[in-house]
Amino acid sequence: MNKYIIMAAQAVSLLFTPWYLALLGFVLLLIFSYLNMLPWQLKLMMGLMVYLFTVLLPYWSIYIYRRANGLTSRQMGQRERRLVPYAISILCYTALWWLMRFFNLPSFTQAVVAGALFIQILCAVVNMWVKVSTHAAAIGGIIGALMAFSLVFSFDPTGWLCLSILVAGVVCTARMILRQHTLGELGLGLLIGLLCGWGSVLML
């Protein structure tokens, strides 16, 4: 396969890694909801809190675990070795959700974190039997949450929805090019993400 296609697929996988999608959803709420009226210092503090628990802590914890066990990134992608990374991420997201509830942050901001948490829990459970794509689940969660937020805030999501679906197609194609997932694993991930993203917004 053309090396440039592979490099492009690697770049897409890195750019749309699941690590950043919960943070992205939170930042979009800070920009496009009434939260944009908050003082910038408070928005920065909230953003840093989300970054700490959804990106920094899980990433470095999993990195240390991988290096301590002498595993490569590809080996960590094997279904049997994904339980510990899932457990680390679930603990970090649970701690963040508890903090957000403790500080009584708006329910729709909690819904973003709750949706990402539910996605990881469901993916971890499904992973005991079949491998599932967390990249696809994360972008599926964005699509599901977007559709649900359009009902909550009564806005037309067509433009954002088209963009999200396009990104989902690009991400899933990249994962297949890199031979990280089959079409079935990607479809299952998208379905899990859609259901969790939709449900978390409407339930909270």
C-alpha positions as CSV (number, residue, x, y, z in Angstrom):
1,M,0.0,0.0,0.0
2,N,1.2,3.5,-0.8
3,K,3.2,4.8,2.2
4,Y,1.6,8.2,1.9
5,I,-1.8,6.7,2.3
6,I,-0.6,4.9,5.4
7,M,0.9,8.1,6.8
8,A,-2.3,10.0,6.2
9,A,-4.3,7.2,8.0
10,Q,-1.9,7.4,10.9
11,A,-2.3,11.2,11.0
12,V,-6.1,10.9,11.0
13,S,-6.0,8.3,13.8
14,L,-3.8,10.5,15.9
15,L,-5.8,13.7,15.2
16,F,-9.1,12.1,16.1
17,T,-7.9,10.0,18.9
18,P,-10.6,9.2,21.5
19,W,-8.5,11.0,24.1
20,Y,-9.5,14.4,22.9
21,L,-13.1,14.0,21.8
22,A,-14.7,14.4,25.3
23,L,-12.5,17.6,25.8
24,L,-13.6,18.8,22.3
25,G,-17.3,18.3,23.2
26,F,-16.8,20.2,26.5
27,V,-15.0,23.1,24.7
28,L,-17.7,23.4,22.1
29,L,-20.3,23.8,25.0
30,L,-18.1,26.5,26.5
31,I,-18.2,28.3,23.2
32,F,-21.7,27.8,21.8
33,S,-23.9,27.5,25.0
34,Y,-24.7,30.1,27.6
35,L,-21.5,29.1,29.3
36,N,-19.6,31.4,27.0
37,M,-20.8,34.3,29.3
38,L,-18.7,32.9,32.2
39,P,-15.5,34.6,33.1
40,W,-12.5,33.3,31.1
41,Q,-10.7,32.3,34.3
42,L,-13.6,30.0,35.2
43,K,-13.8,28.5,31.7
44,L,-10.1,27.9,31.7
45,M,-10.2,26.2,35.1
46,M,-13.1,24.0,33.9
47,G,-11.3,23.1,30.7
48,L,-8.1,22.3,32.5
49,M,-10.0,20.0,34.9
50,V,-11.5,18.1,32.0
51,Y,-8.1,17.9,30.2
52,L,-6.5,16.5,33.3
53,F,-8.9,13.7,33.8
54,T,-9.7,12.8,30.2
55,V,-6.3,13.2,28.6
56,L,-3.3,13.7,30.8
57,L,-4.0,11.2,33.6
58,P,-5.3,8.3,31.5
59,Y,-2.7,8.8,28.8
60,W,0.4,8.8,31.1
61,S,-1.0,6.1,33.3
62,I,-1.5,3.8,30.3
63,Y,1.9,4.8,28.9
64,I,3.6,3.9,32.2
65,Y,1.8,0.6,32.3
66,R,2.8,-0.2,28.7
67,R,6.5,0.7,29.3
68,A,6.6,-1.2,32.6
69,N,5.3,-4.4,30.8
70,G,7.5,-3.9,27.7
71,L,4.5,-3.7,25.3
72,T,4.4,-1.9,22.0
73,S,1.4,0.2,20.9
74,R,0.3,-2.5,18.5
75,Q,0.4,-5.1,21.2
76,M,-1.7,-2.9,23.5
77,G,-4.3,-2.8,20.7
78,Q,-4.8,-6.6,21.0
79,R,-8.2,-7.4,22.5
80,E,-6.8,-9.4,25.5
81,R,-4.6,-6.5,26.5
82,R,-7.1,-3.7,26.4
83,L,-8.8,-4.4,29.8
84,V,-6.2,-2.4,31.9
85,P,-6.3,0.7,29.7
86,Y,-10.1,0.6,29.8
87,A,-10.1,0.3,33.6
88,I,-7.7,3.3,33.9
89,S,-9.8,5.5,31.6
90,I,-13.0,4.5,33.4
91,L,-11.6,5.4,36.8
92,C,-10.4,8.8,35.5
93,Y,-13.7,9.6,33.9
94,T,-15.6,8.5,36.9
95,A,-13.5,10.7,39.1
96,L,-14.2,13.7,36.8
97,W,-17.9,13.0,36.7
98,W,-18.0,12.9,40.5
99,L,-16.1,16.2,40.7
100,M,-18.5,17.8,38.2
101,R,-21.5,16.7,40.3
102,F,-19.7,17.9,43.5
103,F,-19.2,21.4,42.0
104,N,-22.8,21.3,40.6
105,L,-21.8,22.0,37.1
106,P,-24.6,22.2,34.5
107,S,-26.1,18.8,33.7
108,F,-25.4,19.1,30.0
109,T,-21.7,19.5,30.7
110,Q,-21.9,16.4,32.9
111,A,-23.7,14.6,30.1
112,V,-20.6,15.0,27.8
113,V,-18.4,13.2,30.4
114,A,-21.1,10.7,31.3
115,G,-21.5,9.8,27.6
116,A,-17.8,9.2,27.2
117,L,-17.8,7.2,30.4
118,F,-20.7,5.0,29.4
119,I,-19.0,4.4,26.0
120,Q,-15.9,3.1,27.7
121,I,-17.8,0.9,30.1
122,L,-19.8,-0.6,27.3
123,C,-16.8,-1.0,25.1
124,A,-14.9,-2.7,28.0
125,V,-17.7,-5.2,28.5
126,V,-18.1,-5.9,24.8
127,N,-14.3,-6.3,24.5
128,M,-14.5,-9.4,26.7
129,W,-16.0,-11.2,23.7
130,V,-15.2,-9.2,20.6
131,K,-12.9,-6.3,19.8
132,V,-14.6,-3.0,19.2
133,S,-13.2,0.3,17.9
134,T,-13.0,3.1,20.5
135,H,-12.2,5.6,17.7
136,A,-15.5,4.8,16.0
137,A,-17.3,4.8,19.4
138,A,-15.9,8.2,20.3
139,I,-17.0,9.8,17.0
140,G,-20.3,8.0,17.2
141,G,-20.8,9.5,20.6
142,I,-20.2,13.0,19.2
143,I,-22.9,12.3,16.5
144,G,-25.4,10.9,19.1
145,A,-24.8,13.8,21.5
146,L,-25.1,16.4,18.7
147,M,-28.5,15.0,17.7
148,A,-29.7,15.0,21.4
149,F,-28.4,18.5,22.0
150,S,-30.3,19.7,19.0
151,L,-33.5,18.6,20.7
152,V,-32.5,20.1,24.1
153,F,-31.4,23.5,22.7
154,S,-33.8,23.5,19.7
155,F,-31.3,24.2,16.9
156,D,-30.8,22.8,13.4
157,P,-27.8,20.4,13.6
158,T,-27.7,19.6,9.8
159,G,-24.3,21.3,9.1
160,W,-22.5,20.0,12.2
161,L,-24.1,16.6,11.7
162,C,-22.9,16.3,8.1
163,L,-19.4,17.3,9.2
164,S,-19.4,14.8,12.0
165,I,-20.6,12.0,9.7
166,L,-17.9,12.9,7.2
167,V,-15.3,12.8,9.9
168,A,-16.6,9.4,11.1
169,G,-16.2,8.0,7.6
170,V,-12.6,9.3,7.3
171,V,-11.7,8.0,10.8
172,C,-13.2,4.5,10.1
173,T,-11.5,4.3,6.7
174,A,-8.2,5.2,8.4
175,R,-8.6,2.5,11.0
176,M,-9.3,-0.1,8.3
177,I,-6.3,1.1,6.2
178,L,-4.1,0.6,9.3
179,R,-5.7,-2.9,9.8
180,Q,-6.6,-2.0,13.3
181,H,-10.2,-3.0,12.9
182,T,-12.6,-4.8,10.7
183,L,-15.8,-3.2,9.3
184,G,-17.9,-5.1,11.9
185,E,-15.8,-3.8,14.8
186,L,-16.1,-0.2,13.4
187,G,-19.8,-0.5,13.0
188,L,-20.2,-1.9,16.5
189,G,-18.2,1.0,17.9
190,L,-20.3,3.6,16.0
191,L,-23.5,2.0,17.3
192,I,-22.3,2.0,20.9
193,G,-21.2,5.6,20.6
194,L,-24.5,6.7,19.1
195,L,-26.6,5.1,21.8
196,C,-24.4,6.3,24.7
197,G,-24.1,9.9,23.3
198,W,-27.8,10.2,22.6
199,G,-28.9,8.6,25.9
200,S,-26.5,10.4,28.2
201,V,-27.7,13.9,27.0
202,L,-31.4,13.1,27.2
203,M,-31.2,11.3,30.6
204,L,-29.2,13.9,32.5
